[in-house]
Amino acid sequence: MSGSRLGRTVLLTVLAGILAGCGGSASSTGTAATSPAAKASGSTGTASASSASLFTPIVEPFDPGHPARTKSAPASCGGETSTIAIEQCYDTRTENVDAAIDAVQSARYASASPSGKVTILSQDRAWLGARQPVCAVAFNTGGTIDGISAASCLLDESNARLDALKGITPPEAKLKSTDSQDPNEMSWYTTPEGSRITMTDTQGDETGGVIIAWTVIGGADGFVVNPKQFYFLDGSFTDPGIVGSPDPTYHRVAPGKELQFGIDYSKLPEDPNKTLTGSVYVYAPGSPVAAWGAP
């Protein structure tokens, strides 16, 4: 073989080896970076480790740009001298509670499994996303008082959430009776899941009883209605009531949606305690869920 042909053969062999090495390296790297399975799951090793280590704190819509933080606030907002000052007072108190929520959730997150971390973040997002819409549905008369009531509602939502995360059993909520249709004059209760409940005394019935209109606004998890849990209570006397039509039993109120249903408490004249005057409505979490009766 001539020297020229031998040199050409050696050169081609070397080039082939180099190209093969480069091709193998590029293929290996490309598969790791662009694998369809990796894209679909979004779970490459580096990304998973990074996302699993990050807790997402609450960022207030009324105080954006940083996680919720604790600031000084008046003990009572009603004593402030202007509508804006009252709303700011409620906002500050809400942010203080939200900072406490973050502390509880961050501690849970730190010791949670990877799937547990995902659940915590998902539940936090859902609750925070539903909070403002729920309050907006509750107070939408168009008056300036709506702003104050909605700000107070946000605080109620956060307090209920914090108690639930701490494992505190919700207390019975005594709702004052009213026949007003103004939501700013109604008594409201916030469930641990963020649903809102109120009621109005709509009218008497022909038996001497009372027809109560219950209103539910679904929180982040919605609210499943069981009318058997809404009844009159006065000492040992109870009246389960007669559910009006359409029957809302087991209807799920979607997050941010409102449902009103009526119950006719027709046995009230049989109450041996005769303490209906000044009676209040009680929402008792658990079983029974809701009741109303004498104080």
NUMAR-210162 format. One record per residue (C-alpha): residue number from 1; residue in one letter; x, y, z. Coordinates in nm, 3 decimals, decimal comma, m for minus. Layout:
<papas>
+-----+----+---------+---------+---------+
!   i ! aa !    east !   north !      up !
+-----+----+---------+---------+---------+
! NUM !  a !       X !       Y !       Z !
...
+-----+----+---------+---------+---------+
</papas>
This chain:
<papas>
+-----+----+---------+---------+---------+
!   i ! aa !    east !   north !      up !
+-----+----+---------+---------+---------+
!   1 !  m !   0,000 !   0,000 !   0,000 !
!   2 !  s !   0,138 !   0,339 !  m0,093 !
!   3 !  g !   0,216 !   0,597 !   0,174 !
!   4 !  s !  m0,052 !   0,827 !   0,038 !
!   5 !  r !  m0,329 !   0,564 !   0,055 !
!   6 !  l !  m0,213 !   0,449 !   0,399 !
!   7 !  g !  m0,222 !   0,803 !   0,535 !
!   8 !  r !  m0,571 !   0,860 !   0,391 !
!   9 !  t !  m0,698 !   0,538 !   0,550 !
!  10 !  v !  m0,559 !   0,629 !   0,891 !
!  11 !  l !  m0,711 !   0,978 !   0,870 !
!  12 !  l !  m1,056 !   0,843 !   0,779 !
!  13 !  t !  m1,040 !   0,591 !   1,063 !
!  14 !  v !  m0,953 !   0,863 !   1,315 !
!  15 !  l !  m1,231 !   1,093 !   1,189 !
!  16 !  a !  m1,486 !   0,812 !   1,206 !
!  17 !  g !  m1,389 !   0,743 !   1,566 !
!  18 !  i !  m1,418 !   1,109 !   1,661 !
!  19 !  l !  m1,760 !   1,143 !   1,496 !
!  20 !  a !  m1,885 !   0,825 !   1,660 !
!  21 !  g !  m1,773 !   0,952 !   1,999 !
!  22 !  c !  m1,937 !   1,289 !   1,945 !
!  23 !  g !  m2,256 !   1,133 !   1,818 !
!  24 !  g !  m2,286 !   0,902 !   2,118 !
!  25 !  s !  m2,228 !   1,187 !   2,358 !
!  26 !  a !  m2,481 !   1,415 !   2,191 !
!  27 !  s !  m2,743 !   1,143 !   2,178 !
!  28 !  s !  m2,701 !   1,057 !   2,543 !
!  29 !  t !  m2,720 !   1,419 !   2,654 !
!  30 !  g !  m3,015 !   1,496 !   2,427 !
!  31 !  t !  m3,219 !   1,201 !   2,556 !
!  32 !  a !  m3,176 !   1,310 !   2,916 !
!  33 !  a !  m3,279 !   1,666 !   2,841 !
!  34 !  t !  m3,565 !   1,613 !   2,599 !
!  35 !  s !  m3,720 !   1,279 !   2,695 !
!  36 !  p !  m4,099 !   1,300 !   2,632 !
!  37 !  a !  m4,159 !   1,115 !   2,958 !
!  38 !  a !  m3,949 !   1,369 !   3,147 !
!  39 !  k !  m4,135 !   1,659 !   2,984 !
!  40 !  a !  m4,475 !   1,507 !   3,056 !
!  41 !  s !  m4,404 !   1,445 !   3,423 !
!  42 !  g !  m4,203 !   1,760 !   3,477 !
!  43 !  s !  m4,000 !   1,554 !   3,720 !
!  44 !  t !  m3,636 !   1,561 !   3,616 !
!  45 !  g !  m3,415 !   1,501 !   3,916 !
!  46 !  t !  m3,289 !   1,857 !   3,953 !
!  47 !  a !  m3,631 !   2,016 !   3,900 !
!  48 !  s !  m3,802 !   1,781 !   4,146 !
!  49 !  a !  m3,545 !   1,838 !   4,415 !
!  50 !  s !  m3,571 !   2,212 !   4,367 !
!  51 !  s !  m3,953 !   2,237 !   4,363 !
!  52 !  a !  m3,994 !   1,997 !   4,655 !
!  53 !  s !  m3,774 !   2,214 !   4,873 !
!  54 !  l !  m3,971 !   2,536 !   4,821 !
!  55 !  f !  m4,263 !   2,633 !   5,042 !
!  56 !  t !  m4,492 !   2,896 !   4,889 !
!  57 !  p !  m4,607 !   3,154 !   5,145 !
!  58 !  i !  m4,918 !   3,370 !   5,123 !
!  59 !  v !  m4,881 !   3,695 !   4,931 !
!  60 !  e !  m5,164 !   3,935 !   5,007 !
!  61 !  p !  m5,351 !   4,091 !   4,714 !
!  62 !  f !  m5,376 !   4,409 !   4,920 !
!  63 !  d !  m5,005 !   4,408 !   5,016 !
!  64 !  p !  m4,822 !   4,245 !   4,722 !
!  65 !  g !  m4,454 !   4,199 !   4,659 !
!  66 !  h !  m4,358 !   3,994 !   4,963 !
!  67 !  p !  m4,484 !   3,710 !   5,185 !
!  68 !  a !  m4,737 !   3,791 !   5,457 !
!  69 !  r !  m4,569 !   3,959 !   5,752 !
!  70 !  t !  m4,665 !   4,068 !   6,101 !
!  71 !  k !  m4,732 !   4,436 !   6,168 !
!  72 !  s !  m4,894 !   4,631 !   6,450 !
!  73 !  a !  m5,269 !   4,684 !   6,422 !
!  74 !  p !  m5,551 !   4,817 !   6,643 !
!  75 !  a !  m5,722 !   4,555 !   6,856 !
!  76 !  s !  m6,058 !   4,677 !   6,723 !
!  77 !  c !  m6,103 !   4,816 !   6,374 !
!  78 !  g !  m6,448 !   4,963 !   6,434 !
!  79 !  g !  m6,303 !   5,255 !   6,625 !
!  80 !  e !  m6,105 !   5,389 !   6,330 !
!  81 !  t !  m6,213 !   5,727 !   6,195 !
!  82 !  s !  m6,254 !   5,659 !   5,824 !
!  83 !  t !  m6,366 !   5,383 !   5,589 !
!  84 !  i !  m6,015 !   5,352 !   5,446 !
!  85 !  a !  m5,861 !   5,329 !   5,794 !
!  86 !  i !  m6,110 !   5,060 !   5,897 !
!  87 !  e !  m6,037 !   4,854 !   5,585 !
!  88 !  q !  m5,661 !   4,895 !   5,633 !
!  89 !  c !  m5,698 !   4,781 !   5,992 !
!  90 !  y !  m5,876 !   4,463 !   5,882 !
!  91 !  d !  m5,617 !   4,408 !   5,608 !
!  92 !  t !  m5,331 !   4,434 !   5,857 !
!  93 !  r !  m5,496 !   4,199 !   6,104 !
!  94 !  t !  m5,566 !   3,953 !   5,821 !
!  95 !  e !  m5,202 !   3,964 !   5,713 !
!  96 !  n !  m5,092 !   3,897 !   6,071 !
!  97 !  v !  m5,311 !   3,585 !   6,080 !
!  98 !  d !  m5,185 !   3,479 !   5,739 !
!  99 !  a !  m4,826 !   3,506 !   5,862 !
! 100 !  a !  m4,923 !   3,267 !   6,142 !
! 101 !  i !  m5,083 !   3,034 !   5,883 !
! 102 !  d !  m4,755 !   3,035 !   5,690 !
! 103 !  a !  m4,563 !   2,943 !   6,006 !
! 104 !  v !  m4,789 !   2,642 !   6,069 !
! 105 !  q !  m4,789 !   2,527 !   5,708 !
! 106 !  s !  m4,415 !   2,577 !   5,663 !
! 107 !  a !  m4,347 !   2,352 !   5,963 !
! 108 !  r !  m4,581 !   2,085 !   5,825 !
! 109 !  y !  m4,424 !   2,118 !   5,483 !
! 110 !  a !  m4,071 !   2,070 !   5,614 !
! 111 !  s !  m4,151 !   1,725 !   5,753 !
! 112 !  a !  m4,395 !   1,613 !   5,481 !
! 113 !  s !  m4,334 !   1,350 !   5,216 !
! 114 !  p !  m4,299 !   1,467 !   4,854 !
! 115 !  s !  m4,665 !   1,390 !   4,787 !
! 116 !  g !  m4,758 !   1,557 !   5,115 !
! 117 !  k !  m4,575 !   1,871 !   5,008 !
! 118 !  v !  m4,773 !   1,879 !   4,684 !
! 119 !  t !  m5,099 !   1,839 !   4,880 !
! 120 !  i !  m5,013 !   2,121 !   5,121 !
! 121 !  l !  m4,932 !   2,362 !   4,838 !
! 122 !  s !  m5,245 !   2,261 !   4,646 !
! 123 !  q !  m5,473 !   2,311 !   4,946 !
! 124 !  d !  m5,314 !   2,646 !   5,029 !
! 125 !  r !  m5,360 !   2,769 !   4,672 !
! 126 !  a !  m5,722 !   2,656 !   4,660 !
! 127 !  w !  m5,810 !   2,818 !   4,993 !
! 128 !  l !  m5,640 !   3,149 !   4,912 !
! 129 !  g !  m5,787 !   3,153 !   4,562 !
! 130 !  a !  m6,141 !   3,111 !   4,696 !
! 131 !  r !  m6,115 !   3,351 !   4,991 !
! 132 !  q !  m6,167 !   3,683 !   4,815 !
! 133 !  p !  m6,437 !   3,560 !   4,572 !
! 134 !  v !  m6,638 !   3,416 !   4,864 !
! 135 !  c !  m6,632 !   3,750 !   5,044 !
! 136 !  a !  m6,717 !   3,937 !   4,723 !
! 137 !  v !  m7,024 !   3,718 !   4,670 !
! 138 !  a !  m7,134 !   3,773 !   5,029 !
! 139 !  f !  m7,111 !   4,154 !   5,016 !
! 140 !  n !  m7,212 !   4,307 !   4,685 !
! 141 !  t !  m7,481 !   4,566 !   4,755 !
! 142 !  g !  m7,281 !   4,840 !   4,587 !
! 143 !  g !  m7,253 !   5,052 !   4,902 !
! 144 !  t !  m6,930 !   5,173 !   5,061 !
! 145 !  i !  m6,998 !   4,949 !   5,360 !
! 146 !  d !  m6,931 !   4,648 !   5,136 !
! 147 !  g !  m6,558 !   4,723 !   5,144 !
! 148 !  i !  m6,549 !   4,712 !   5,521 !
! 149 !  s !  m6,763 !   4,399 !   5,538 !
! 150 !  a !  m6,550 !   4,222 !   5,276 !
! 151 !  a !  m6,229 !   4,315 !   5,461 !
! 152 !  s !  m6,377 !   4,181 !   5,784 !
! 153 !  c !  m6,481 !   3,868 !   5,594 !
! 154 !  l !  m6,121 !   3,808 !   5,484 !
! 155 !  l !  m6,014 !   3,819 !   5,849 !
! 156 !  d !  m6,287 !   3,572 !   5,945 !
! 157 !  e !  m6,176 !   3,339 !   5,665 !
! 158 !  s !  m5,813 !   3,349 !   5,779 !
! 159 !  n !  m5,900 !   3,299 !   6,147 !
! 160 !  a !  m6,113 !   2,996 !   6,062 !
! 161 !  r !  m5,832 !   2,854 !   5,848 !
! 162 !  l !  m5,570 !   2,905 !   6,119 !
! 163 !  d !  m5,787 !   2,738 !   6,384 !
! 164 !  a !  m5,842 !   2,441 !   6,154 !
! 165 !  l !  m5,470 !   2,401 !   6,085 !
! 166 !  k !  m5,400 !   2,413 !   6,458 !
! 167 !  g !  m5,662 !   2,144 !   6,521 !
! 168 !  i !  m5,886 !   2,376 !   6,722 !
! 169 !  t !  m6,248 !   2,257 !   6,728 !
! 170 !  p !  m6,470 !   2,532 !   6,583 !
! 171 !  p !  m6,706 !   2,679 !   6,843 !
! 172 !  e !  m7,080 !   2,708 !   6,798 !
! 173 !  a !  m7,162 !   3,030 !   6,618 !
! 174 !  k !  m7,471 !   3,213 !   6,741 !
! 175 !  l !  m7,627 !   3,405 !   6,455 !
! 176 !  k !  m7,863 !   3,686 !   6,544 !
! 177 !  s !  m8,202 !   3,665 !   6,378 !
! 178 !  t !  m8,293 !   3,934 !   6,127 !
! 179 !  d !  m8,548 !   3,980 !   5,854 !
! 180 !  s !  m8,321 !   4,224 !   5,669 !
! 181 !  q !  m8,206 !   4,131 !   5,321 !
! 182 !  d !  m7,895 !   4,347 !   5,359 !
! 183 !  p !  m7,596 !   4,112 !   5,395 !
! 184 !  n !  m7,415 !   4,379 !   5,595 !
! 185 !  e !  m7,678 !   4,342 !   5,867 !
! 186 !  m !  m7,676 !   3,962 !   5,877 !
! 187 !  s !  m7,476 !   3,740 !   6,111 !
! 188 !  w !  m7,228 !   3,519 !   5,927 !
! 189 !  y !  m7,037 !   3,205 !   6,010 !
! 190 !  t !  m6,719 !   3,085 !   5,837 !
! 191 !  t !  m6,649 !   2,713 !   5,823 !
! 192 !  p !  m6,291 !   2,584 !   5,861 !
! 193 !  e !  m6,293 !   2,515 !   5,487 !
! 194 !  g !  m6,390 !   2,872 !   5,405 !
! 195 !  s !  m6,761 !   2,838 !   5,327 !
! 196 !  r !  m6,992 !   3,113 !   5,457 !
! 197 !  i !  m7,334 !   3,056 !   5,614 !
! 198 !  t !  m7,607 !   3,298 !   5,717 !
! 199 !  m !  m7,985 !   3,304 !   5,755 !
! 200 !  t !  m8,287 !   3,535 !   5,747 !
! 201 !  d !  m8,630 !   3,512 !   5,905 !
! 202 !  t !  m8,844 !   3,535 !   5,592 !
! 203 !  q !  m9,200 !   3,487 !   5,726 !
! 204 !  g !  m9,426 !   3,298 !   5,960 !
! 205 !  d !  m9,631 !   3,001 !   5,847 !
! 206 !  e !  m9,996 !   2,914 !   5,903 !
! 207 !  t !  m9,912 !   2,689 !   6,200 !
! 208 !  g !  m9,736 !   2,964 !   6,395 !
! 209 !  g !  m9,394 !   2,844 !   6,293 !
! 210 !  v !  m9,119 !   3,031 !   6,109 !
! 211 !  i !  m8,971 !   2,987 !   5,763 !
! 212 !  i !  m8,598 !   3,042 !   5,763 !
! 213 !  a !  m8,397 !   3,107 !   5,447 !
! 214 !  w !  m8,047 !   2,964 !   5,484 !
! 215 !  t !  m7,773 !   3,094 !   5,256 !
! 216 !  v !  m7,449 !   2,906 !   5,185 !
! 217 !  i !  m7,153 !   3,030 !   4,982 !
! 218 !  g !  m6,911 !   2,751 !   4,893 !
! 219 !  g !  m6,548 !   2,777 !   5,005 !
! 220 !  a !  m6,242 !   2,619 !   4,844 !
! 221 !  d !  m6,376 !   2,264 !   4,890 !
! 222 !  g !  m6,736 !   2,359 !   4,817 !
! 223 !  f !  m7,014 !   2,274 !   5,063 !
! 224 !  v !  m7,245 !   1,972 !   5,063 !
! 225 !  v !  m7,588 !   2,058 !   5,204 !
! 226 !  n !  m7,758 !   1,826 !   5,450 !
! 227 !  p !  m8,077 !   1,999 !   5,573 !
! 228 !  k !  m8,103 !   1,754 !   5,864 !
! 229 !  q !  m7,811 !   1,942 !   6,019 !
! 230 !  f !  m7,999 !   2,274 !   6,019 !
! 231 !  y !  m8,266 !   2,269 !   6,287 !
! 232 !  f !  m8,426 !   2,460 !   6,571 !
! 233 !  l !  m8,299 !   2,402 !   6,922 !
! 234 !  d !  m8,431 !   2,536 !   7,251 !
! 235 !  g !  m8,302 !   2,340 !   7,546 !
! 236 !  s !  m8,415 !   1,981 !   7,498 !
! 237 !  f !  m8,674 !   2,080 !   7,237 !
! 238 !  t !  m8,583 !   2,038 !   6,872 !
! 239 !  d !  m8,765 !   2,101 !   6,547 !
! 240 !  p !  m8,604 !   1,940 !   6,240 !
! 241 !  g !  m8,817 !   2,155 !   6,013 !
! 242 !  i !  m8,971 !   2,079 !   5,675 !
! 243 !  v !  m8,741 !   2,135 !   5,382 !
! 244 !  g !  m8,883 !   2,355 !   5,110 !
! 245 !  s !  m8,882 !   2,284 !   4,739 !
! 246 !  p !  m8,655 !   2,234 !   4,557 !
! 247 !  d !  m8,495 !   1,997 !   4,805 !
! 248 !  p !  m8,125 !   2,088 !   4,840 !
! 249 !  t !  m8,026 !   1,762 !   5,012 !
! 250 !  y !  m7,668 !   1,667 !   4,923 !
! 251 !  h !  m7,643 !   1,947 !   4,672 !
! 252 !  r !  m7,281 !   2,058 !   4,643 !
! 253 !  v !  m7,236 !   2,433 !   4,643 !
! 254 !  a !  m6,935 !   2,499 !   4,423 !
! 255 !  p !  m6,654 !   2,731 !   4,539 !
! 256 !  g !  m6,760 !   3,093 !   4,514 !
! 257 !  k !  m7,122 !   3,003 !   4,434 !
! 258 !  e !  m7,428 !   3,080 !   4,648 !
! 259 !  l !  m7,724 !   2,860 !   4,736 !
! 260 !  q !  m8,033 !   2,958 !   4,933 !
! 261 !  f !  m8,285 !   2,708 !   5,064 !
! 262 !  g !  m8,583 !   2,734 !   5,297 !
! 263 !  i !  m8,682 !   2,529 !   5,599 !
! 264 !  d !  m9,021 !   2,564 !   5,765 !
! 265 !  y !  m8,995 !   2,514 !   6,142 !
! 266 !  s !  m9,364 !   2,436 !   6,190 !
! 267 !  k !  m9,342 !   2,276 !   6,537 !
! 268 !  l !  m9,229 !   2,591 !   6,717 !
! 269 !  p !  m9,571 !   2,639 !   6,886 !
! 270 !  e !  m9,508 !   2,305 !   7,062 !
! 271 !  d !  m9,192 !   2,433 !   7,230 !
! 272 !  p !  m9,255 !   2,383 !   7,605 !
! 273 !  n !  m8,986 !   2,635 !   7,693 !
! 274 !  k !  m9,164 !   2,922 !   7,517 !
! 275 !  t !  m8,844 !   3,119 !   7,486 !
! 276 !  l !  m8,867 !   3,209 !   7,121 !
! 277 !  t !  m8,842 !   3,582 !   7,187 !
! 278 !  g !  m8,483 !   3,686 !   7,146 !
! 279 !  s !  m8,380 !   3,348 !   7,010 !
! 280 !  v !  m8,061 !   3,318 !   6,808 !
! 281 !  y !  m7,951 !   3,091 !   6,528 !
! 282 !  v !  m7,669 !   2,850 !   6,599 !
! 283 !  y !  m7,432 !   2,693 !   6,350 !
! 284 !  a !  m7,261 !   2,402 !   6,525 !
! 285 !  p !  m6,981 !   2,237 !   6,323 !
! 286 !  g !  m6,988 !   1,861 !   6,335 !
! 287 !  s !  m7,309 !   1,678 !   6,408 !
! 288 !  p !  m7,543 !   1,857 !   6,418 !
! 289 !  v !  m7,391 !   2,107 !   6,179 !
! 290 !  a !  m7,638 !   2,389 !   6,224 !
! 291 !  a !  m7,918 !   2,478 !   6,457 !
! 292 !  w !  m8,095 !   2,783 !   6,586 !
! 293 !  g !  m8,272 !   2,841 !   6,910 !
! 294 !  a !  m8,290 !   3,032 !   7,237 !
! 295 !  p !  m7,974 !   3,188 !   7,382 !
+-----+----+---------+---------+---------+
</papas>
